[in-house]
């Protein structure tokens, strides 16, 4: 990724991201931070591979192309691997996730959301952000969103265009 801050650059930042999006709680964050550095580095490498696998499926779909068969096979393997952590909550009658013990488990909902996009949603709404090279799903009414985040990439892009118009 080329985004200004890559949340997968260090194990501590990955844990901070997971905490901020409420996939884990502070107690689990502390548990993960206490793991051996070598184990966390290996977990982070697996998270990088997972991100690459998802990109290889979603990017071609967003461009109107079919992903390679091995990319779909890898996504299927990831869905199968993470399905054991998903269950129906007996009180809420909703899907829930077991408390994650690893980075891959933390990313399980991301894997399932990617599979949902591939199988159930409009591929024309899978977009590529020109500002950061991230992939996002456009949920706007008319499907005209250009950036992953207007306040970040959109603002930066508009500022650069304004600067170049003023310059000359």
MIZAZA-233401 format. One record per residue (C-alpha): residue number from 1; residue in one letter; chain; x, y, z. Coordinates in nm, 4 decimals, padded with zeros to 6 digits. Example, Ala and Ser with C-alpha at 12.3 -4.5 7.8 and 13.67 -1.06 7.14 Angstrom:
// residues 2
+-----+------+------+----------+----------+----------+
| pos | code | unit |     east |    north |       up |
+-----+------+------+----------+----------+----------+
|   1 |    a |    A |  01.2300 | -00.4500 |  00.7800 |
|   2 |    s |    A |  01.3670 | -00.1060 |  00.7140 |
+-----+------+------+----------+----------+----------+
//
This chain:
// residues 168
+-----+------+------+----------+----------+----------+
| pos | code | unit |     east |    north |       up |
+-----+------+------+----------+----------+----------+
|   1 |    x |    A |  00.0000 |  00.0000 |  00.0000 |
|   2 |    x |    A |  00.1088 |  00.3558 | -00.0588 |
|   3 |    x |    A | -00.1268 |  00.5186 |  00.1938 |
|   4 |    x |    A |  00.0408 |  00.7711 |  00.4203 |
|   5 |    x |    A |  00.0112 |  00.5353 |  00.7135 |
|   6 |    x |    A |  00.0094 |  00.1627 |  00.6551 |
|   7 |    x |    A | -00.1508 | -00.0030 |  00.9571 |
|   8 |    x |    A |  00.0306 | -00.3229 |  00.8666 |
|   9 |    x |    A |  00.3810 | -00.1760 |  00.8968 |
|  10 |    x |    A |  00.4503 | -00.3000 |  01.2515 |
|  11 |    x |    A |  00.2752 | -00.5446 |  01.4841 |
|  12 |    x |    A |  00.2006 | -00.2696 |  01.7368 |
|  13 |    x |    A |  00.0262 | -00.0592 |  01.4718 |
|  14 |    x |    A | -00.1750 | -00.3572 |  01.3506 |
|  15 |    x |    A | -00.2929 | -00.4149 |  01.7083 |
|  16 |    x |    A | -00.3775 | -00.0436 |  01.7428 |
|  17 |    x |    A | -00.5821 | -00.0627 |  01.4209 |
|  18 |    x |    A | -00.7692 | -00.3737 |  01.5403 |
|  19 |    x |    A | -00.8450 | -00.1978 |  01.8673 |
|  20 |    x |    A | -00.9633 |  00.1220 |  01.6941 |
|  21 |    x |    A | -01.2084 | -00.0669 |  01.4693 |
|  22 |    x |    A | -01.3281 | -00.2661 |  01.7715 |
|  23 |    x |    A | -01.2264 | -00.6106 |  01.6496 |
|  24 |    x |    A | -01.0380 | -00.6549 |  01.9770 |
|  25 |    x |    A | -01.0705 | -00.4987 |  02.3203 |
|  26 |    x |    A | -00.7901 | -00.3437 |  02.5316 |
|  27 |    x |    A | -00.7395 | -00.6688 |  02.7255 |
|  28 |    x |    A | -00.6836 | -00.8652 |  02.4025 |
|  29 |    x |    A | -00.4572 | -00.5885 |  02.2683 |
|  30 |    x |    A | -00.2378 | -00.6202 |  02.5769 |
|  31 |    x |    A | -00.2341 | -00.9994 |  02.5406 |
|  32 |    x |    A | -00.1211 | -00.9721 |  02.1781 |
|  33 |    x |    A |  00.1435 | -00.7095 |  02.2547 |
|  34 |    x |    A |  00.2937 | -00.9448 |  02.5142 |
|  35 |    x |    A |  00.3563 | -01.2183 |  02.2548 |
|  36 |    x |    A |  00.7158 | -01.2830 |  02.1449 |
|  37 |    x |    A |  00.8372 | -01.0364 |  01.8805 |
|  38 |    x |    A |  00.9321 | -01.3163 |  01.6405 |
|  39 |    x |    A |  00.5791 | -01.4598 |  01.6603 |
|  40 |    x |    A |  00.4242 | -01.1176 |  01.5983 |
|  41 |    x |    A |  00.6545 | -01.0614 |  01.2996 |
|  42 |    x |    A |  00.5453 | -01.3951 |  01.1531 |
|  43 |    x |    A |  00.1803 | -01.3028 |  01.2139 |
|  44 |    x |    A |  00.2377 | -00.9691 |  01.0401 |
|  45 |    x |    A |  00.3984 | -01.1417 |  00.7408 |
|  46 |    x |    A |  00.0883 | -01.3628 |  00.7149 |
|  47 |    x |    A | -00.1325 | -01.0527 |  00.7294 |
|  48 |    x |    A |  00.0691 | -00.9003 |  00.4418 |
|  49 |    x |    A |  00.0204 | -01.2186 |  00.2369 |
|  50 |    x |    A | -00.3504 | -01.2141 |  00.3153 |
|  51 |    x |    A | -00.3794 | -00.8523 |  00.2015 |
|  52 |    x |    A | -00.2031 | -00.9412 | -00.1221 |
|  53 |    x |    A | -00.4367 | -01.2367 | -00.1758 |
|  54 |    x |    A | -00.7450 | -01.0176 | -00.1340 |
|  55 |    x |    A | -00.6023 | -00.7547 | -00.3689 |
|  56 |    x |    A | -00.5450 | -01.0196 | -00.6363 |
|  57 |    x |    A | -00.9166 | -01.1036 | -00.6265 |
|  58 |    x |    A | -01.0744 | -00.7604 | -00.5797 |
|  59 |    x |    A | -00.8581 | -00.5475 | -00.8090 |
|  60 |    x |    A | -00.9356 | -00.7414 | -01.1296 |
|  61 |    x |    A | -01.3069 | -00.7540 | -01.0423 |
|  62 |    x |    A | -01.3094 | -00.3770 | -00.9953 |
|  63 |    x |    A | -01.1490 | -00.3375 | -01.3393 |
|  64 |    x |    A | -01.4098 | -00.5590 | -01.5045 |
|  65 |    x |    A | -01.1771 | -00.8597 | -01.5339 |
|  66 |    x |    A | -01.1850 | -01.2045 | -01.3825 |
|  67 |    x |    A | -00.9288 | -01.2818 | -01.1113 |
|  68 |    x |    A | -00.6941 | -01.5729 | -01.1678 |
|  69 |    x |    A | -00.8282 | -01.9115 | -01.0643 |
|  70 |    x |    A | -00.5544 | -01.9536 | -00.8062 |
|  71 |    x |    A | -00.6577 | -01.6233 | -00.6454 |
|  72 |    x |    A | -01.0159 | -01.7441 | -00.6026 |
|  73 |    x |    A | -00.8827 | -02.0764 | -00.4725 |
|  74 |    x |    A | -00.6743 | -01.8863 | -00.2150 |
|  75 |    x |    A | -00.9782 | -01.6801 | -00.1074 |
|  76 |    x |    A | -01.1795 | -02.0028 | -00.0741 |
|  77 |    x |    A | -00.9042 | -02.1496 |  00.1438 |
|  78 |    x |    A | -00.9057 | -01.8369 |  00.3623 |
|  79 |    x |    A | -01.2856 | -01.8454 |  00.3990 |
|  80 |    x |    A | -01.2706 | -02.2127 |  00.4919 |
|  81 |    x |    A | -00.9890 | -02.1532 |  00.7412 |
|  82 |    x |    A | -01.1681 | -01.8645 |  00.9132 |
|  83 |    x |    A | -01.5162 | -02.0208 |  00.9093 |
|  84 |    x |    A | -01.4319 | -02.2149 |  01.2249 |
|  85 |    x |    A | -01.4163 | -01.8846 |  01.4154 |
|  86 |    x |    A | -01.7666 | -01.7746 |  01.3115 |
|  87 |    x |    A | -02.0817 | -01.8826 |  01.4939 |
|  88 |    x |    A | -02.4432 | -01.7825 |  01.5517 |
|  89 |    x |    A | -02.4776 | -01.5932 |  01.8786 |
|  90 |    x |    A | -02.7437 | -01.7835 |  02.0777 |
|  91 |    x |    A | -02.8790 | -01.4653 |  02.2407 |
|  92 |    x |    A | -02.8815 | -01.2256 |  01.9432 |
|  93 |    x |    A | -02.9317 | -01.4794 |  01.6621 |
|  94 |    x |    A | -02.6643 | -01.3013 |  01.4603 |
|  95 |    x |    A | -02.3277 | -01.3998 |  01.3222 |
|  96 |    x |    A | -02.0482 | -01.3438 |  01.5711 |
|  97 |    x |    A | -01.6753 | -01.4105 |  01.5852 |
|  98 |    x |    A | -01.4769 | -01.5939 |  01.8477 |
|  99 |    x |    A | -01.2335 | -01.3777 |  02.0353 |
| 100 |    x |    A | -00.9286 | -01.3525 |  01.8070 |
| 101 |    x |    A | -00.6013 | -01.5048 |  01.9186 |
| 102 |    x |    A | -00.3984 | -01.4179 |  01.6087 |
| 103 |    x |    A | -00.3701 | -01.1556 |  01.3361 |
| 104 |    x |    A | -00.5335 | -01.3920 |  01.0883 |
| 105 |    x |    A | -00.8278 | -01.4307 |  01.3241 |
| 106 |    x |    A | -00.8433 | -01.0527 |  01.3610 |
| 107 |    x |    A | -00.8710 | -01.0317 |  00.9814 |
| 108 |    x |    A | -01.1393 | -01.3025 |  00.9589 |
| 109 |    x |    A | -01.4254 | -01.0494 |  00.9225 |
| 110 |    x |    A | -01.2272 | -00.8755 |  00.6449 |
| 111 |    x |    A | -01.1911 | -01.2079 |  00.4615 |
| 112 |    x |    A | -01.5628 | -01.2783 |  00.4922 |
| 113 |    x |    A | -01.6522 | -00.9270 |  00.3756 |
| 114 |    x |    A | -01.4292 | -00.9727 |  00.0709 |
| 115 |    x |    A | -01.6018 | -01.3034 | -00.0049 |
| 116 |    x |    A | -01.9397 | -01.1295 |  00.0326 |
| 117 |    x |    A | -01.8353 | -00.8623 | -00.2171 |
| 118 |    x |    A | -01.7166 | -01.1271 | -00.4637 |
| 119 |    x |    A | -02.0295 | -01.3419 | -00.4370 |
| 120 |    x |    A | -02.3156 | -01.1058 | -00.3606 |
| 121 |    x |    A | -02.2422 | -00.7451 | -00.4521 |
| 122 |    x |    A | -02.2037 | -00.5364 | -00.7679 |
| 123 |    x |    A | -01.8451 | -00.5650 | -00.8914 |
| 124 |    x |    A | -01.8791 | -00.2329 | -01.0766 |
| 125 |    x |    A | -01.8758 | -00.0655 | -00.7343 |
| 126 |    x |    A | -01.5339 | -00.2062 | -00.6454 |
| 127 |    x |    A | -01.3072 |  00.0938 | -00.6969 |
| 128 |    x |    A | -00.9392 |  00.1712 | -00.6908 |
| 129 |    x |    A | -00.8349 |  00.4906 | -00.5089 |
| 130 |    x |    A | -00.5932 |  00.6955 | -00.7215 |
| 131 |    x |    A | -00.4603 |  00.8671 | -00.4098 |
| 132 |    x |    A | -00.3377 |  00.5672 | -00.2150 |
| 133 |    x |    A | -00.3781 |  00.2575 | -00.4316 |
| 134 |    x |    A | -00.6306 |  00.1062 | -00.1895 |
| 135 |    x |    A | -00.9412 | -00.0784 | -00.3036 |
| 136 |    x |    A | -01.2794 |  00.0251 | -00.1633 |
| 137 |    x |    A | -01.6456 | -00.0529 | -00.2183 |
| 138 |    x |    A | -01.8483 |  00.2453 | -00.3413 |
| 139 |    x |    A | -02.1780 |  00.2603 | -00.1510 |
| 140 |    x |    A | -02.2842 |  00.6002 | -00.2851 |
| 141 |    x |    A | -02.6267 |  00.6188 | -00.4466 |
| 142 |    x |    A | -02.4987 |  00.6839 | -00.7973 |
| 143 |    x |    A | -02.1676 |  00.4942 | -00.7712 |
| 144 |    x |    A | -01.9549 |  00.8021 | -00.8388 |
| 145 |    x |    A | -01.7135 |  00.7956 | -00.5445 |
| 146 |    x |    A | -01.3520 |  00.8490 | -00.6567 |
| 147 |    x |    A | -01.1484 |  00.8108 | -00.3389 |
| 148 |    x |    A | -01.1361 |  00.5723 | -00.0474 |
| 149 |    x |    A | -01.1834 |  00.8685 |  00.1871 |
| 150 |    x |    A | -01.2806 |  01.2199 |  00.0857 |
| 151 |    x |    A | -01.1149 |  01.3772 |  00.3912 |
| 152 |    x |    A | -00.7829 |  01.2084 |  00.3213 |
| 153 |    x |    A | -00.7167 |  01.1152 | -00.0407 |
| 154 |    x |    A | -00.9928 |  01.3308 | -00.1882 |
| 155 |    x |    A | -00.8779 |  01.6418 | -00.0067 |
| 156 |    x |    A | -00.5148 |  01.5806 | -00.1006 |
| 157 |    x |    A | -00.6066 |  01.5237 | -00.4672 |
| 158 |    x |    A | -00.8214 |  01.8359 | -00.4830 |
| 159 |    x |    A | -00.5490 |  02.0426 | -00.3150 |
| 160 |    x |    A | -00.2889 |  01.9217 | -00.5650 |
| 161 |    x |    A | -00.5140 |  02.0025 | -00.8599 |
| 162 |    x |    A | -00.5825 |  02.3498 | -00.7155 |
| 163 |    x |    A | -00.2089 |  02.4074 | -00.6639 |
| 164 |    x |    A | -00.1281 |  02.3085 | -01.0239 |
| 165 |    x |    A | -00.4065 |  02.5300 | -01.1610 |
| 166 |    x |    A | -00.2784 |  02.8280 | -00.9618 |
| 167 |    x |    A |  00.0829 |  02.7589 | -01.0499 |
| 168 |    x |    A |  00.0176 |  02.7657 | -01.4004 |
+-----+------+------+----------+----------+----------+
//
